[in-house]
C-alpha cells in the first residue's frame, strides 16, 4: 500500500513534469523560450543555440517582467542580462 507521503511526492513529480511541458516562447534574438517553477523559484531558459540553463532563487516578479517586456516589445535579452543573468546562480543543463 502506498503511503500518504509517497502519494504526495508522486503528485509533486507529476506537477513538475506538467510544468516542464509549459514553455513560454519569447520574441528575442537570443532567448528561445522560458519557464518558471513557482515551488522552487527556478527560471529555466532555452537559448536559440539550444543551450538550457536553470537560474536559481529567481523571484516570480522577475520572470513576470520578462514576459511583460516581451509582450510590450521591449528587449527581453537586455532585461534578462541585467536583471537575472548577472544576479542569480545558474547551471547549464543542456547544450
N, CA, C and O atoms as a CHARMM CRD file, in Angstrom:
* protein
*
  380
    1    1 UNK  N      0.83600  -1.17500   0.00000 PROA 1      0.00000
    2    1 UNK  CA     0.00000   0.00000   0.00000 PROA 1      0.00000
    3    1 UNK  C      0.88500   1.24500   0.00000 PROA 1      0.00000
    4    1 UNK  O      1.89700   1.29800   0.69800 PROA 1      0.00000
    5    2 UNK  N      0.49600   2.23100  -0.78000 PROA 2      0.00000
    6    2 UNK  CA     1.25600   3.46600  -0.90200 PROA 2      0.00000
    7    2 UNK  C      0.89900   4.41800   0.25400 PROA 2      0.00000
    8    2 UNK  O     -0.27000   4.60000   0.59400 PROA 2      0.00000
    9    3 UNK  N      1.93000   5.00900   0.83500 PROA 3      0.00000
   10    3 UNK  CA     1.70600   5.92000   1.95700 PROA 3      0.00000
   11    3 UNK  C      1.27800   7.29700   1.44000 PROA 3      0.00000
   12    3 UNK  O      1.41100   7.60500   0.25500 PROA 3      0.00000
   13    4 UNK  N      0.77400   8.09500   2.34100 PROA 4      0.00000
   14    4 UNK  CA     0.37500   9.46600   2.00500 PROA 4      0.00000
   15    4 UNK  C      1.57300  10.25200   1.47600 PROA 4      0.00000
   16    4 UNK  O      1.45500  10.98300   0.49200 PROA 4      0.00000
   17    5 UNK  N      2.72000  10.10200   2.12700 PROA 5      0.00000
   18    5 UNK  CA     3.92200  10.83700   1.72000 PROA 5      0.00000
   19    5 UNK  C      4.36300  10.41800   0.32200 PROA 5      0.00000
   20    5 UNK  O      4.73700  11.26800  -0.48700 PROA 5      0.00000
   21    6 UNK  N      4.32400   9.12800   0.02900 PROA 6      0.00000
   22    6 UNK  CA     4.69400   8.65300  -1.30800 PROA 6      0.00000
   23    6 UNK  C      3.73500   9.19400  -2.36400 PROA 6      0.00000
   24    6 UNK  O      4.16200   9.60400  -3.44400 PROA 6      0.00000
   25    7 UNK  N      2.45300   9.19600  -2.05600 PROA 7      0.00000
   26    7 UNK  CA     1.45500   9.72400  -2.98400 PROA 7      0.00000
   27    7 UNK  C      1.69000  11.22000  -3.22400 PROA 7      0.00000
   28    7 UNK  O      1.63000  11.69800  -4.35700 PROA 7      0.00000
   29    8 UNK  N      1.95300  11.93500  -2.14800 PROA 8      0.00000
   30    8 UNK  CA     2.21200  13.37100  -2.25700 PROA 8      0.00000
   31    8 UNK  C      3.44200  13.62800  -3.13400 PROA 8      0.00000
   32    8 UNK  O      3.42200  14.51900  -3.98300 PROA 8      0.00000
   33    9 UNK  N      4.50300  12.85600  -2.93100 PROA 9      0.00000
   34    9 UNK  CA     5.71600  13.01700  -3.73800 PROA 9      0.00000
   35    9 UNK  C      5.45000  12.71800  -5.21200 PROA 9      0.00000
   36    9 UNK  O      5.99400  13.39500  -6.08500 PROA 9      0.00000
   37   10 UNK  N      4.62900  11.72400  -5.49700 PROA 10     0.00000
   38   10 UNK  CA     4.27500  11.41800  -6.88100 PROA 10     0.00000
   39   10 UNK  C      3.48700  12.56400  -7.51000 PROA 10     0.00000
   40   10 UNK  O      3.67800  12.88200  -8.68300 PROA 10     0.00000
   41   11 UNK  N      2.61600  13.17200  -6.74100 PROA 11     0.00000
   42   11 UNK  CA     1.84800  14.31600  -7.24000 PROA 11     0.00000
   43   11 UNK  C      2.78600  15.48400  -7.54600 PROA 11     0.00000
   44   11 UNK  O      2.62700  16.15400  -8.56600 PROA 11     0.00000
   45   12 UNK  N      3.75700  15.73100  -6.67300 PROA 12     0.00000
   46   12 UNK  CA     4.72600  16.79800  -6.92000 PROA 12     0.00000
   47   12 UNK  C      5.54500  16.52200  -8.17400 PROA 12     0.00000
   48   12 UNK  O      5.80500  17.43300  -8.96000 PROA 12     0.00000
   49   13 UNK  N      5.94900  15.28100  -8.36300 PROA 13     0.00000
   50   13 UNK  CA     6.70100  14.91000  -9.56500 PROA 13     0.00000
   51   13 UNK  C      5.86600  15.14200 -10.81700 PROA 13     0.00000
   52   13 UNK  O      6.37600  15.64400 -11.81800 PROA 13     0.00000
   53   14 UNK  N      4.60400  14.78500 -10.76800 PROA 14     0.00000
   54   14 UNK  CA     3.71100  14.99000 -11.90000 PROA 14     0.00000
   55   14 UNK  C      3.52500  16.48300 -12.16600 PROA 14     0.00000
   56   14 UNK  O      3.51600  16.91300 -13.31900 PROA 14     0.00000
   57   15 UNK  N      3.37900  17.25900 -11.11900 PROA 15     0.00000
   58   15 UNK  CA     3.22500  18.70400 -11.27800 PROA 15     0.00000
   59   15 UNK  C      4.46200  19.31000 -11.93700 PROA 15     0.00000
   60   15 UNK  O      4.34000  20.16300 -12.81600 PROA 15     0.00000
   61   16 UNK  N      5.64700  18.87600 -11.51900 PROA 16     0.00000
   62   16 UNK  CA     6.87800  19.36300 -12.13900 PROA 16     0.00000
   63   16 UNK  C      6.93700  18.96700 -13.61200 PROA 16     0.00000
   64   16 UNK  O      7.34600  19.76200 -14.45700 PROA 16     0.00000
   65   17 UNK  N      6.53100  17.74500 -13.91200 PROA 17     0.00000
   66   17 UNK  CA     6.53700  17.28200 -15.29700 PROA 17     0.00000
   67   17 UNK  C      5.57900  18.10900 -16.15400 PROA 17     0.00000
   68   17 UNK  O      5.92100  18.50500 -17.26800 PROA 17     0.00000
   69   18 UNK  N      4.39200  18.36600 -15.63600 PROA 18     0.00000
   70   18 UNK  CA     3.42500  19.16900 -16.38600 PROA 18     0.00000
   71   18 UNK  C      3.93700  20.58600 -16.59000 PROA 18     0.00000
   72   18 UNK  O      3.74400  21.17300 -17.65400 PROA 18     0.00000
   73   19 UNK  N      4.58400  21.13100 -15.57800 PROA 19     0.00000
   74   19 UNK  CA     5.17000  22.46500 -15.71400 PROA 19     0.00000
   75   19 UNK  C      6.27500  22.45100 -16.76300 PROA 19     0.00000
   76   19 UNK  O      6.45700  23.42500 -17.49400 PROA 19     0.00000
   77   20 UNK  N      7.01000  21.34600 -16.83600 PROA 20     0.00000
   78   20 UNK  CA     8.08200  21.21100 -17.82200 PROA 20     0.00000
   79   20 UNK  C      7.53400  21.31500 -19.23800 PROA 20     0.00000
   80   20 UNK  O      8.21800  21.79100 -20.14400 PROA 20     0.00000
   81   21 UNK  N      6.30900  20.87100 -19.41900 PROA 21     0.00000
   82   21 UNK  CA     5.70000  20.91100 -20.74400 PROA 21     0.00000
   83   21 UNK  C      5.24500  22.31200 -21.14000 PROA 21     0.00000
   84   21 UNK  O      4.94900  22.55900 -22.30900 PROA 21     0.00000
   85   22 UNK  N      5.18600  23.23100 -20.17600 PROA 22     0.00000
   86   22 UNK  CA     4.66500  24.57600 -20.42700 PROA 22     0.00000
   87   22 UNK  C      5.79100  25.61000 -20.57600 PROA 22     0.00000
   88   22 UNK  O      6.10000  26.35000 -19.64200 PROA 22     0.00000
   89   23 UNK  N      6.36800  25.64100 -21.71600 PROA 23     0.00000
   90   23 UNK  CA     7.37900  26.64500 -22.02100 PROA 23     0.00000
   91   23 UNK  C      6.69000  27.88200 -22.58200 PROA 23     0.00000
   92   23 UNK  O      5.64500  27.77500 -23.22300 PROA 23     0.00000
   93   24 UNK  N      7.26300  29.03700 -22.34800 PROA 24     0.00000
   94   24 UNK  CA     6.75200  30.29500 -22.88100 PROA 24     0.00000
   95   24 UNK  C      7.76100  30.81200 -23.90600 PROA 24     0.00000
   96   24 UNK  O      8.89900  31.12700 -23.55800 PROA 24     0.00000
   97   25 UNK  N      7.34400  30.89800 -25.16500 PROA 25     0.00000
   98   25 UNK  CA     8.20800  31.45400 -26.21100 PROA 25     0.00000
   99   25 UNK  C      8.23900  32.97100 -26.07100 PROA 25     0.00000
  100   25 UNK  O      7.23800  33.59900 -25.72800 PROA 25     0.00000
  101   26 UNK  N      9.41100  33.54700 -26.34500 PROA 26     0.00000
  102   26 UNK  CA     9.58000  34.99500 -26.22000 PROA 26     0.00000
  103   26 UNK  C     10.14800  35.57300 -27.50700 PROA 26     0.00000
  104   26 UNK  O     10.92100  34.91000 -28.19800 PROA 26     0.00000
  105   27 UNK  N      9.76700  36.81100 -27.83300 PROA 27     0.00000
  106   27 UNK  CA    10.33700  37.47100 -29.01300 PROA 27     0.00000
  107   27 UNK  C     11.73300  38.01300 -28.69100 PROA 27     0.00000
  108   27 UNK  O     11.87800  39.14100 -28.22100 PROA 27     0.00000
  109   28 UNK  N     12.73500  37.21000 -28.94600 PROA 28     0.00000
  110   28 UNK  CA    14.10700  37.58000 -28.60000 PROA 28     0.00000
  111   28 UNK  C     15.05800  36.95500 -29.61500 PROA 28     0.00000
  112   28 UNK  O     14.80200  35.86400 -30.12400 PROA 28     0.00000
  113   29 UNK  N     16.13500  37.63700 -29.90100 PROA 29     0.00000
  114   29 UNK  CA    17.11900  37.08700 -30.83300 PROA 29     0.00000
  115   29 UNK  C     18.03600  36.07300 -30.15800 PROA 29     0.00000
  116   29 UNK  O     18.71500  35.31000 -30.84500 PROA 29     0.00000
  117   30 UNK  N     18.07000  36.05000 -28.82900 PROA 30     0.00000
  118   30 UNK  CA    18.94100  35.12200 -28.10000 PROA 30     0.00000
  119   30 UNK  C     18.19600  34.08300 -27.27100 PROA 30     0.00000
  120   30 UNK  O     18.68400  32.96900 -27.08300 PROA 30     0.00000
  121   31 UNK  N     17.02900  34.44100 -26.78100 PROA 31     0.00000
  122   31 UNK  CA    16.26800  33.54600 -25.91100 PROA 31     0.00000
  123   31 UNK  C     15.11100  32.94800 -26.69500 PROA 31     0.00000
  124   31 UNK  O     14.26500  33.66800 -27.22500 PROA 31     0.00000
  125   32 UNK  N     15.08600  31.62900 -26.76200 PROA 32     0.00000
  126   32 UNK  CA    14.01900  30.93000 -27.48500 PROA 32     0.00000
  127   32 UNK  C     12.74000  30.85100 -26.65100 PROA 32     0.00000
  128   32 UNK  O     11.65600  31.22300 -27.10200 PROA 32     0.00000
  129   33 UNK  N     12.90200  30.34700 -25.40500 PROA 33     0.00000
  130   33 UNK  CA    11.73500  30.18500 -24.53700 PROA 33     0.00000
  131   33 UNK  C     12.17500  30.06800 -23.08800 PROA 33     0.00000
  132   33 UNK  O     13.33900  29.80000 -22.79200 PROA 33     0.00000
  133   34 UNK  N     11.21700  30.27600 -22.19100 PROA 34     0.00000
  134   34 UNK  CA    11.49300  30.22000 -20.75600 PROA 34     0.00000
  135   34 UNK  C     10.35100  29.48800 -20.05700 PROA 34     0.00000
  136   34 UNK  O      9.25700  29.33700 -20.60100 PROA 34     0.00000
  137   35 UNK  N     10.63400  29.04700 -18.86000 PROA 35     0.00000
  138   35 UNK  CA     9.58700  28.52900 -17.98500 PROA 35     0.00000
  139   35 UNK  C     10.01300  28.76700 -16.55100 PROA 35     0.00000
  140   35 UNK  O     11.20000  28.86100 -16.23700 PROA 35     0.00000
  141   36 UNK  N      9.01400  28.86200 -15.69000 PROA 36     0.00000
  142   36 UNK  CA     9.27100  29.19700 -14.29300 PROA 36     0.00000
  143   36 UNK  C      8.56500  28.19400 -13.38700 PROA 36     0.00000
  144   36 UNK  O      7.39100  27.87900 -13.58300 PROA 36     0.00000
  145   37 UNK  N      9.29000  27.70600 -12.40600 PROA 37     0.00000
  146   37 UNK  CA     8.75200  26.77300 -11.41700 PROA 37     0.00000
  147   37 UNK  C      8.53700  27.53700 -10.11100 PROA 37     0.00000
  148   37 UNK  O      9.49600  27.86500  -9.41200 PROA 37     0.00000
  149   38 UNK  N      7.28800  27.81500  -9.79200 PROA 38     0.00000
  150   38 UNK  CA     6.99600  28.64800  -8.62200 PROA 38     0.00000
  151   38 UNK  C      7.41700  27.99200  -7.31500 PROA 38     0.00000
  152   38 UNK  O      7.83600  28.68200  -6.38600 PROA 38     0.00000
  153   39 UNK  N      7.31100  26.66700  -7.23100 PROA 39     0.00000
  154   39 UNK  CA     7.62800  25.99300  -5.96700 PROA 39     0.00000
  155   39 UNK  C      9.11600  26.02100  -5.64900 PROA 39     0.00000
  156   39 UNK  O      9.49200  26.02900  -4.47700 PROA 39     0.00000
  157   40 UNK  N      9.97100  26.03700  -6.66800 PROA 40     0.00000
  158   40 UNK  CA    11.41500  26.02400  -6.44100 PROA 40     0.00000
  159   40 UNK  C     12.09900  27.34200  -6.80600 PROA 40     0.00000
  160   40 UNK  O     13.29400  27.51200  -6.56300 PROA 40     0.00000
  161   41 UNK  N     11.34000  28.27700  -7.39100 PROA 41     0.00000
  162   41 UNK  CA    11.86200  29.56100  -7.84700 PROA 41     0.00000
  163   41 UNK  C     12.98500  29.39500  -8.86000 PROA 41     0.00000
  164   41 UNK  O     13.95200  30.15700  -8.86900 PROA 41     0.00000
  165   42 UNK  N     12.84000  28.38700  -9.71100 PROA 42     0.00000
  166   42 UNK  CA    13.81800  28.14600 -10.77200 PROA 42     0.00000
  167   42 UNK  C     13.26900  28.69300 -12.07900 PROA 42     0.00000
  168   42 UNK  O     12.15200  28.37500 -12.48700 PROA 42     0.00000
  169   43 UNK  N     14.07100  29.51400 -12.72000 PROA 43     0.00000
  170   43 UNK  CA    13.76700  30.01200 -14.05500 PROA 43     0.00000
  171   43 UNK  C     14.63200  29.22000 -15.02500 PROA 43     0.00000
  172   43 UNK  O     15.85900  29.22800 -14.92700 PROA 43     0.00000
  173   44 UNK  N     13.99800  28.55200 -15.94100 PROA 44     0.00000
  174   44 UNK  CA    14.71000  27.75700 -16.92200 PROA 44     0.00000
  175   44 UNK  C     14.65000  28.49700 -18.25400 PROA 44     0.00000
  176   44 UNK  O     13.57700  28.90300 -18.70000 PROA 44     0.00000
  177   45 UNK  N     15.80700  28.66700 -18.88200 PROA 45     0.00000
  178   45 UNK  CA    15.90300  29.44700 -20.11100 PROA 45     0.00000
  179   45 UNK  C     16.54300  28.59900 -21.19800 PROA 45     0.00000
  180   45 UNK  O     17.62000  28.03200 -21.01000 PROA 45     0.00000
  181   46 UNK  N     15.86500  28.51900 -22.34100 PROA 46     0.00000
  182   46 UNK  CA    16.46100  27.87400 -23.51100 PROA 46     0.00000
  183   46 UNK  C     16.84900  28.96500 -24.49600 PROA 46     0.00000
  184   46 UNK  O     16.02200  29.78800 -24.89000 PROA 46     0.00000
  185   47 UNK  N     18.11400  28.95900 -24.88600 PROA 47     0.00000
  186   47 UNK  CA    18.62300  29.95200 -25.81100 PROA 47     0.00000
  187   47 UNK  C     18.47800  29.46200 -27.24500 PROA 47     0.00000
  188   47 UNK  O     18.27800  28.27100 -27.48200 PROA 47     0.00000
  189   48 UNK  N     18.57900  30.36800 -28.18700 PROA 48     0.00000
  190   48 UNK  CA    18.43100  29.99200 -29.59200 PROA 48     0.00000
  191   48 UNK  C     19.50900  29.00400 -30.02800 PROA 48     0.00000
  192   48 UNK  O     19.33700  28.30800 -31.02900 PROA 48     0.00000
  193   49 UNK  N     20.60100  28.93400 -29.30200 PROA 49     0.00000
  194   49 UNK  CA    21.67300  27.96900 -29.59000 PROA 49     0.00000
  195   49 UNK  C     21.28200  26.54700 -29.20300 PROA 49     0.00000
  196   49 UNK  O     21.93500  25.58600 -29.60900 PROA 49     0.00000
  197   50 UNK  N     20.20100  26.41400 -28.40800 PROA 50     0.00000
  198   50 UNK  CA    19.77700  25.11100 -27.90900 PROA 50     0.00000
  199   50 UNK  C     20.22600  24.84500 -26.48000 PROA 50     0.00000
  200   50 UNK  O     19.76400  23.89400 -25.84900 PROA 50     0.00000
  201   51 UNK  N     21.11700  25.67300 -25.96900 PROA 51     0.00000
  202   51 UNK  CA    21.58000  25.51200 -24.58400 PROA 51     0.00000
  203   51 UNK  C     20.44500  25.86900 -23.62200 PROA 51     0.00000
  204   51 UNK  O     19.65900  26.78400 -23.86900 PROA 51     0.00000
  205   52 UNK  N     20.38400  25.11500 -22.51600 PROA 52     0.00000
  206   52 UNK  CA    19.36700  25.35800 -21.49000 PROA 52     0.00000
  207   52 UNK  C     20.06500  25.57100 -20.15500 PROA 52     0.00000
  208   52 UNK  O     20.92900  24.79000 -19.75600 PROA 52     0.00000
  209   53 UNK  N     19.67400  26.64600 -19.47100 PROA 53     0.00000
  210   53 UNK  CA    20.22400  26.98600 -18.16500 PROA 53     0.00000
  211   53 UNK  C     19.09500  27.10000 -17.15500 PROA 53     0.00000
  212   53 UNK  O     17.97000  27.47600 -17.48800 PROA 53     0.00000
  213   54 UNK  N     19.42300  26.76700 -15.91700 PROA 54     0.00000
  214   54 UNK  CA    18.49600  26.95300 -14.80900 PROA 54     0.00000
  215   54 UNK  C     19.07000  28.01500 -13.87500 PROA 54     0.00000
  216   54 UNK  O     20.20400  27.90500 -13.40800 PROA 54     0.00000
  217   55 UNK  N     18.26800  29.04300 -13.61200 PROA 55     0.00000
  218   55 UNK  CA    18.65000  30.13100 -12.70900 PROA 55     0.00000
  219   55 UNK  C     17.89100  29.92900 -11.40300 PROA 55     0.00000
  220   55 UNK  O     16.67200  29.76000 -11.40100 PROA 55     0.00000
  221   56 UNK  N     18.62400  29.94900 -10.29500 PROA 56     0.00000
  222   56 UNK  CA    18.06600  29.56100  -9.00100 PROA 56     0.00000
  223   56 UNK  C     17.64800  30.77200  -8.16900 PROA 56     0.00000
  224   56 UNK  O     18.26500  31.83700  -8.22100 PROA 56     0.00000
  225   57 UNK  N     16.57400  30.56800  -7.39700 PROA 57     0.00000
  226   57 UNK  CA    16.05800  31.57900  -6.46200 PROA 57     0.00000
  227   57 UNK  C     15.65200  32.88200  -7.13900 PROA 57     0.00000
  228   57 UNK  O     15.84500  33.96500  -6.58500 PROA 57     0.00000
  229   58 UNK  N     15.09500  32.77200  -8.32500 PROA 58     0.00000
  230   58 UNK  CA    14.62900  33.94400  -9.06400 PROA 58     0.00000
  231   58 UNK  C     13.20900  34.27400  -8.58600 PROA 58     0.00000
  232   58 UNK  O     12.32800  33.41700  -8.65900 PROA 58     0.00000
  233   59 UNK  N     12.97500  35.47900  -8.10800 PROA 59     0.00000
  234   59 UNK  CA    11.62200  35.84900  -7.69600 PROA 59     0.00000
  235   59 UNK  C     10.66000  35.80200  -8.89400 PROA 59     0.00000
  236   59 UNK  O     11.04100  36.12700 -10.01800 PROA 59     0.00000
  237   60 UNK  N      9.44800  35.40700  -8.64300 PROA 60     0.00000
  238   60 UNK  CA     8.46400  35.28400  -9.71300 PROA 60     0.00000
  239   60 UNK  C      8.26900  36.61900 -10.45100 PROA 60     0.00000
  240   60 UNK  O      7.97600  36.63000 -11.64700 PROA 60     0.00000
  241   61 UNK  N      8.42800  37.71900  -9.75100 PROA 61     0.00000
  242   61 UNK  CA     8.26300  39.03500 -10.36300 PROA 61     0.00000
  243   61 UNK  C      9.27000  39.26200 -11.49600 PROA 61     0.00000
  244   61 UNK  O      8.95400  39.92500 -12.48400 PROA 61     0.00000
  245   62 UNK  N     10.47800  38.71400 -11.35200 PROA 62     0.00000
  246   62 UNK  CA    11.49400  38.84600 -12.40400 PROA 62     0.00000
  247   62 UNK  C     11.05800  38.09500 -13.65700 PROA 62     0.00000
  248   62 UNK  O     11.20300  38.59500 -14.77300 PROA 62     0.00000
  249   63 UNK  N     10.52300  36.89100 -13.46500 PROA 63     0.00000
  250   63 UNK  CA    10.00400  36.11200 -14.59000 PROA 63     0.00000
  251   63 UNK  C      8.84800  36.85200 -15.25300 PROA 63     0.00000
  252   63 UNK  O      8.79800  36.96200 -16.47800 PROA 63     0.00000
  253   64 UNK  N      7.92800  37.35500 -14.45300 PROA 64     0.00000
  254   64 UNK  CA     6.77200  38.06900 -14.99400 PROA 64     0.00000
  255   64 UNK  C      7.20700  39.30200 -15.78400 PROA 64     0.00000
  256   64 UNK  O      6.62500  39.60900 -16.82400 PROA 64     0.00000
  257   65 UNK  N      8.21500  40.00000 -15.30200 PROA 65     0.00000
  258   65 UNK  CA     8.69100  41.18500 -16.01000 PROA 65     0.00000
  259   65 UNK  C      9.29600  40.81300 -17.36100 PROA 65     0.00000
  260   65 UNK  O      9.16000  41.56800 -18.32400 PROA 65     0.00000
  261   66 UNK  N      9.95700  39.67100 -17.44600 PROA 66     0.00000
  262   66 UNK  CA    10.47300  39.21300 -18.74200 PROA 66     0.00000
  263   66 UNK  C      9.32700  39.01900 -19.72600 PROA 66     0.00000
  264   66 UNK  O      9.41600  39.43300 -20.88100 PROA 66     0.00000
  265   67 UNK  N      8.24900  38.38700 -19.26400 PROA 67     0.00000
  266   67 UNK  CA     7.08600  38.13100 -20.11500 PROA 67     0.00000
  267   67 UNK  C      6.44900  39.45400 -20.54200 PROA 67     0.00000
  268   67 UNK  O      6.07400  39.62100 -21.70200 PROA 67     0.00000
  269   68 UNK  N      6.33000  40.38400 -19.60800 PROA 68     0.00000
  270   68 UNK  CA     5.75400  41.69800 -19.91200 PROA 68     0.00000
  271   68 UNK  C      6.61700  42.42900 -20.94300 PROA 68     0.00000
  272   68 UNK  O      6.09500  43.00900 -21.89500 PROA 68     0.00000
  273   69 UNK  N      7.93200  42.39900 -20.75200 PROA 69     0.00000
  274   69 UNK  CA     8.83300  43.03900 -21.71000 PROA 69     0.00000
  275   69 UNK  C      8.62300  42.47400 -23.10500 PROA 69     0.00000
  276   69 UNK  O      8.56900  43.21900 -24.08300 PROA 69     0.00000
  277   70 UNK  N      8.50300  41.14800 -23.19400 PROA 70     0.00000
  278   70 UNK  CA     8.27100  40.52600 -24.48800 PROA 70     0.00000
  279   70 UNK  C      6.96200  40.97100 -25.10000 PROA 70     0.00000
  280   70 UNK  O      6.89900  41.23300 -26.30100 PROA 70     0.00000
  281   71 UNK  N      5.91500  41.06100 -24.29700 PROA 71     0.00000
  282   71 UNK  CA     4.59500  41.46300 -24.78300 PROA 71     0.00000
  283   71 UNK  C      4.58500  42.91800 -25.23600 PROA 71     0.00000
  284   71 UNK  O      3.84700  43.28300 -26.15200 PROA 71     0.00000
  285   72 UNK  N      5.40300  43.74900 -24.59300 PROA 72     0.00000
  286   72 UNK  CA     5.43000  45.17800 -24.92700 PROA 72     0.00000
  287   72 UNK  C      6.44200  45.52100 -26.01700 PROA 72     0.00000
  288   72 UNK  O      6.53400  46.66900 -26.45300 PROA 72     0.00000
  289   73 UNK  N      7.19300  44.52100 -26.44900 PROA 73     0.00000
  290   73 UNK  CA     8.18600  44.76600 -27.48600 PROA 73     0.00000
  291   73 UNK  C      9.50400  45.30100 -26.96900 PROA 73     0.00000
  292   73 UNK  O     10.36800  45.68900 -27.75500 PROA 73     0.00000
  293   74 UNK  N      9.67000  45.32600 -25.65400 PROA 74     0.00000
  294   74 UNK  CA    10.94100  45.76000 -25.06100 PROA 74     0.00000
  295   74 UNK  C     11.95400  44.62300 -25.18200 PROA 74     0.00000
  296   74 UNK  O     11.58400  43.48000 -25.44900 PROA 74     0.00000
  297   75 UNK  N     13.19500  44.93200 -24.99100 PROA 75     0.00000
  298   75 UNK  CA    14.24300  43.92900 -25.14200 PROA 75     0.00000
  299   75 UNK  C     14.22100  42.90600 -24.00100 PROA 75     0.00000
  300   75 UNK  O     14.53500  43.22500 -22.85500 PROA 75     0.00000
  301   76 UNK  N     13.84700  41.68800 -24.33900 PROA 76     0.00000
  302   76 UNK  CA    13.84800  40.59400 -23.36500 PROA 76     0.00000
  303   76 UNK  C     15.29000  40.24800 -22.98300 PROA 76     0.00000
  304   76 UNK  O     15.58900  39.99800 -21.81600 PROA 76     0.00000
  305   77 UNK  N     16.17600  40.23500 -23.97800 PROA 77     0.00000
  306   77 UNK  CA    17.57400  39.87900 -23.73900 PROA 77     0.00000
  307   77 UNK  C     18.27800  40.83800 -22.80100 PROA 77     0.00000
  308   77 UNK  O     19.01700  40.41100 -21.91400 PROA 77     0.00000
  309   78 UNK  N     18.05700  42.11900 -22.98600 PROA 78     0.00000
  310   78 UNK  CA    18.69300  43.11200 -22.10000 PROA 78     0.00000
  311   78 UNK  C     18.17500  42.97800 -20.67700 PROA 78     0.00000
  312   78 UNK  O     18.94900  42.99300 -19.72000 PROA 78     0.00000
  313   79 UNK  N     16.86200  42.84700 -20.54800 PROA 79     0.00000
  314   79 UNK  CA    16.29300  42.67600 -19.20100 PROA 79     0.00000
  315   79 UNK  C     16.87400  41.43000 -18.55200 PROA 79     0.00000
  316   79 UNK  O     17.28500  41.46300 -17.39200 PROA 79     0.00000
  317   80 UNK  N     16.90800  40.33200 -19.29500 PROA 80     0.00000
  318   80 UNK  CA    17.44600  39.08100 -18.76700 PROA 80     0.00000
  319   80 UNK  C     18.88900  39.26800 -18.31500 PROA 80     0.00000
  320   80 UNK  O     19.25700  38.87000 -17.21000 PROA 80     0.00000
  321   81 UNK  N     19.69300  39.86600 -19.16400 PROA 81     0.00000
  322   81 UNK  CA    21.11200  40.01600 -18.84700 PROA 81     0.00000
  323   81 UNK  C     21.33700  40.84700 -17.58900 PROA 81     0.00000
  324   81 UNK  O     22.07500  40.43300 -16.69400 PROA 81     0.00000
  325   82 UNK  N     20.71400  42.00000 -17.51700 PROA 82     0.00000
  326   82 UNK  CA    20.98100  42.91600 -16.40500 PROA 82     0.00000
  327   82 UNK  C     20.21900  42.57900 -15.12400 PROA 82     0.00000
  328   82 UNK  O     20.67100  42.93500 -14.03500 PROA 82     0.00000
  329   83 UNK  N     19.08200  41.90700 -15.22800 PROA 83     0.00000
  330   83 UNK  CA    18.26500  41.65200 -14.03900 PROA 83     0.00000
  331   83 UNK  C     18.33500  40.21800 -13.52500 PROA 83     0.00000
  332   83 UNK  O     17.99900  39.95700 -12.37000 PROA 83     0.00000
  333   84 UNK  N     18.76600  39.29100 -14.37000 PROA 84     0.00000
  334   84 UNK  CA    18.74100  37.89200 -13.95900 PROA 84     0.00000
  335   84 UNK  C     20.11400  37.23700 -14.09600 PROA 84     0.00000
  336   84 UNK  O     20.66300  36.73900 -13.11400 PROA 84     0.00000
  337   85 UNK  N     20.65900  37.23600 -15.28600 PROA 85     0.00000
  338   85 UNK  CA    21.91300  36.51100 -15.53800 PROA 85     0.00000
  339   85 UNK  C     23.03800  36.94500 -14.60900 PROA 85     0.00000
  340   85 UNK  O     23.79700  36.10700 -14.12200 PROA 85     0.00000
  341   86 UNK  N     23.15300  38.22500 -14.36200 PROA 86     0.00000
  342   86 UNK  CA    24.24900  38.73100 -13.52900 PROA 86     0.00000
  343   86 UNK  C     23.91600  38.72600 -12.03700 PROA 86     0.00000
  344   86 UNK  O     24.75700  39.08100 -11.21100 PROA 86     0.00000
  345   87 UNK  N     22.67900  38.32100 -11.68900 PROA 87     0.00000
  346   87 UNK  CA    22.25500  38.42100 -10.29000 PROA 87     0.00000
  347   87 UNK  C     21.98200  37.08900  -9.59600 PROA 87     0.00000
  348   87 UNK  O     21.90500  37.04600  -8.36900 PROA 87     0.00000
  349   88 UNK  N     21.83500  36.00600 -10.35000 PROA 88     0.00000
  350   88 UNK  CA    21.41500  34.73200  -9.75600 PROA 88     0.00000
  351   88 UNK  C     22.34700  33.60600 -10.18200 PROA 88     0.00000
  352   88 UNK  O     22.88500  33.60300 -11.29000 PROA 88     0.00000
  353   89 UNK  N     22.52300  32.65200  -9.27500 PROA 89     0.00000
  354   89 UNK  CA    23.31300  31.47100  -9.59300 PROA 89     0.00000
  355   89 UNK  C     22.60500  30.66100 -10.66200 PROA 89     0.00000
  356   89 UNK  O     21.37600  30.65100 -10.73800 PROA 89     0.00000
  357   90 UNK  N     23.38100  29.98800 -11.48000 PROA 90     0.00000
  358   90 UNK  CA    22.79800  29.19100 -12.55900 PROA 90     0.00000
  359   90 UNK  C     23.64100  27.96000 -12.82700 PROA 90     0.00000
  360   90 UNK  O     24.79400  27.86100 -12.40800 PROA 90     0.00000
  361   91 UNK  N     23.02900  27.02300 -13.54100 PROA 91     0.00000
  362   91 UNK  CA    23.76900  25.85500 -14.00700 PROA 91     0.00000
  363   91 UNK  C     23.26600  25.49500 -15.38500 PROA 91     0.00000
  364   91 UNK  O     22.08500  25.63800 -15.69900 PROA 91     0.00000
  365   92 UNK  N     24.19400  25.02400 -16.20100 PROA 92     0.00000
  366   92 UNK  CA    23.86500  24.59300 -17.54900 PROA 92     0.00000
  367   92 UNK  C     23.35800  23.17000 -17.48700 PROA 92     0.00000
  368   92 UNK  O     24.00700  22.30400 -16.90000 PROA 92     0.00000
  369   93 UNK  N     22.20100  22.91600 -18.08700 PROA 93     0.00000
  370   93 UNK  CA    21.66600  21.55300 -18.02300 PROA 93     0.00000
  371   93 UNK  C     21.60000  20.88000 -19.39500 PROA 93     0.00000
  372   93 UNK  O     21.37000  19.67400 -19.48900 PROA 93     0.00000
  373   94 UNK  N     21.80500  21.67000 -20.46500 PROA 94     0.00000
  374   94 UNK  CA    21.83500  21.05800 -21.80600 PROA 94     0.00000
  375   94 UNK  C     22.55500  21.99100 -22.76000 PROA 94     0.00000
  376   94 UNK  O     22.49800  23.21400 -22.63900 PROA 94     0.00000
  377   95 UNK  N     23.24000  21.36700 -23.71900 PROA 95     0.00000
  378   95 UNK  CA    23.88300  22.14000 -24.79200 PROA 95     0.00000
  379   95 UNK  C     25.28000  22.42600 -24.49000 PROA 95     0.00000
  380   95 UNK  O     25.96600  23.06600 -25.28700 PROA 95     0.00000
